[in-house]
Amino acid sequence: MDNPSTGQCLCGAVSFRISGSFDSFFLCHCARCRKGSGSAHAANLFASGASLTWVSGADRIQHFVLPATRHAKSFCKTCGSALPYTSKDSAMLVVPAGCLDTPVGLRPDAHICHASRADWDDALDTIEKIDGLPG
């Protein structure tokens, strides 16, 4: 990735820039990621050699680590949006794909913890697709 990636939280209080390339992109279906995202999976990009710069709102970032696990997340204290963080155990930059404003430029590498997926998360490509809000 030649150009830096940029992103922000939903309310715009926190913004950031990432310089460097993403190594991988995973959709994690584990119960912790489902609870943390409120969705079928977490969509996270991983970068071992990229650098993260907080452009604004660094004082509004909250970091949470689930005790006795490697599960962690950062989020905006104002709006709750997921934000990037550096994992303590591997110094890997973890970037929630949805917080980026610039194109990701990668397709996900894999669905991980797929056996743990929600019971309703199957054959989703077969349900109706609506371009806006339902009627």
C-alpha positions as CSV (number, residue, x, y, z in Angstrom):
1,M,0.0,0.0,0.0
2,D,1.7,3.2,-1.2
3,N,-0.8,5.7,0.1
4,P,-1.7,5.8,3.8
5,S,-5.0,4.5,4.9
6,T,-7.2,6.8,6.9
7,G,-10.2,6.4,9.1
8,Q,-12.3,7.7,11.9
9,C,-15.0,6.8,14.4
10,L,-18.7,7.3,13.6
11,C,-19.0,10.7,15.5
12,G,-15.7,11.9,14.0
13,A,-14.1,12.6,17.3
14,V,-11.2,10.2,16.6
15,S,-9.3,10.0,13.4
16,F,-6.2,8.2,12.4
17,R,-3.7,7.4,9.6
18,I,-2.0,4.0,8.9
19,S,1.3,3.9,6.9
20,G,2.3,0.5,5.6
21,S,0.8,-2.6,4.2
22,F,-1.8,-5.0,5.6
23,D,-0.6,-8.6,5.9
24,S,-3.9,-10.3,6.3
25,F,-7.7,-9.8,6.5
26,F,-9.8,-12.2,8.5
27,L,-13.5,-12.5,9.3
28,C,-13.7,-14.0,12.8
29,H,-16.8,-15.8,13.9
30,C,-15.8,-16.6,17.4
31,A,-18.3,-15.8,20.2
32,R,-16.1,-13.0,21.5
33,C,-15.8,-11.3,18.2
34,R,-19.5,-11.6,17.6
35,K,-20.3,-10.0,20.9
36,G,-17.7,-7.3,20.4
37,S,-19.0,-6.4,16.9
38,G,-22.7,-7.1,17.5
39,S,-22.7,-8.9,14.2
40,A,-22.0,-12.2,12.5
41,H,-18.3,-11.7,12.6
42,A,-15.5,-9.2,13.2
43,A,-13.7,-8.0,10.0
44,N,-10.1,-7.2,11.0
45,L,-7.0,-6.3,9.0
46,F,-3.6,-7.2,10.5
47,A,-0.3,-5.4,9.8
48,S,3.0,-6.3,11.4
49,G,5.0,-3.5,9.8
50,A,2.6,-0.7,9.6
51,S,2.5,2.4,11.8
52,L,-0.6,4.0,13.4
53,T,-0.8,7.8,13.9
54,W,-3.7,9.3,15.8
55,V,-4.6,12.5,13.9
56,S,-7.3,13.6,16.4
57,G,-9.1,12.4,19.5
58,A,-6.5,10.2,21.1
59,D,-7.8,11.2,24.5
60,R,-11.2,9.7,23.5
61,I,-10.0,6.2,22.9
62,Q,-10.8,3.4,25.4
63,H,-9.0,0.1,25.3
64,F,-10.6,-3.1,26.6
65,V,-8.8,-6.5,27.2
66,L,-10.9,-9.5,28.2
67,P,-9.1,-10.9,31.3
68,A,-7.2,-14.1,30.8
69,T,-7.5,-14.0,27.0
70,R,-5.9,-12.4,24.0
71,H,-9.2,-10.8,23.0
72,A,-9.0,-7.0,23.0
73,K,-10.5,-4.0,21.3
74,S,-10.3,-0.2,21.2
75,F,-13.2,2.1,20.7
76,C,-14.3,5.7,20.8
77,K,-15.6,6.7,24.3
78,T,-18.2,9.0,22.7
79,C,-19.8,6.8,20.0
80,G,-18.5,3.3,20.7
81,S,-17.1,2.8,17.2
82,A,-14.3,0.2,16.9
83,L,-10.8,1.6,16.4
84,P,-7.3,0.2,15.6
85,Y,-5.1,-1.1,18.4
86,T,-1.7,-2.8,18.7
87,S,-1.8,-6.2,20.3
88,K,0.4,-6.5,23.4
89,D,1.5,-10.1,22.8
90,S,2.6,-9.8,19.2
91,A,2.9,-6.0,18.5
92,M,0.5,-6.6,15.5
93,L,-1.6,-3.7,14.4
94,V,-5.3,-4.8,14.3
95,V,-7.6,-2.6,12.3
96,P,-11.3,-3.0,12.2
97,A,-12.0,-2.8,8.4
98,G,-15.3,-0.9,8.9
99,C,-13.5,2.1,10.5
100,L,-11.4,2.8,7.4
101,D,-12.5,5.7,5.1
102,T,-10.1,4.7,2.3
103,P,-10.6,1.5,0.2
104,V,-9.2,-1.6,1.9
105,G,-7.8,-3.0,-1.4
106,L,-7.9,-6.6,-0.2
107,R,-10.5,-9.3,-0.1
108,P,-10.7,-11.3,3.2
109,D,-8.2,-14.2,3.4
110,A,-10.5,-16.5,5.3
111,H,-13.5,-16.9,7.7
112,I,-11.8,-18.0,10.9
113,C,-13.4,-19.8,13.9
114,H,-16.1,-20.7,11.3
115,A,-17.3,-23.6,13.4
116,S,-18.3,-21.1,16.1
117,R,-20.5,-19.0,13.7
118,A,-24.0,-18.0,14.8
119,D,-26.8,-20.4,14.0
120,W,-28.4,-17.8,11.6
121,D,-25.1,-17.2,9.7
122,D,-25.5,-19.7,6.9
123,A,-26.3,-19.2,3.2
124,L,-26.7,-15.5,3.7
125,D,-26.0,-15.0,0.0
126,T,-29.4,-16.5,-0.8
127,I,-31.6,-14.0,1.1
128,E,-33.1,-10.9,-0.5
129,K,-30.8,-7.9,-1.1
130,I,-32.3,-4.4,-0.6
131,D,-30.3,-1.3,-1.6
132,G,-31.9,0.9,1.1
133,L,-34.0,0.5,4.1
134,P,-36.9,-1.9,3.9
135,G,-40.3,-0.6,2.9
